Amino acid sequence: MDGALVLHVGRRTLETAMLLASPILGVTLVVSLLVATMQAVTSIRDMTLGVVIKLACMGVTAMIFGGWMMQVAVSFTKEMFNHLQSMGP
């Protein structure tokens, strides 16, 4: 296993991790900003309200993007197994 392959595998791993995490993190960021703004405007200091809304949005996002995320993860896994197979004994 040469250094170029190690760098390629490491880079693909990080790219895939960021690609899989980005939909949920993006939605959570936007919802968090909106909830914080609404709590500041209305002077609501209930912490559970923000957490429940964020968790619900994360769940909905996971349901919407779950199929695509699974396809990306399976594609990455197949690619990694092909690299392992090409190295051979």
Secondary structure, 3 states (H helix, E strand, C coil): CCHHHHHHHHHHHHHHHHHHHHHHHHHHHHHHHHHHHHHHHHCCCCHHHHHHHHHHHHHHHHHHHHHHHHHHHHHHHHHHHHHHHHHCC
